[in-house]
């Protein structure tokens, strides 16, 4: 499924995994704590580029959107508000700087992702 991807940012900050975010770290954030430390493949359909990453942060927006992350439902943040009522940017995944670059991203746009078992 295609979902909107956004750039993580927050360089130098500690991620939910406890690891400090750097430009060299190949990671993504998904909105479920149950996804932490799992490997994913992310694909940019606009240019055909793919990247491998580990889920090292939780978000965007929600922290327990297990139906999206684990059961294939649409991201709850796509509704325009998160579980706490904050306005969202409709994103379903955040990409770290390295993954953003490997995918050739220039703006927030749709990507596809899957767990690597």
Secondary structure, 3 states (H helix, E strand, C coil): CEEEEEECCCCCCECCCCCECCCCCCEEEECEHHHCCCEEEEEECCCCEEEEEEEEEECCCCCECHHHHHHCCCCHHHHCECCCCCECCCCCEEECHHHHHHCCCCCCEEEEEEECC
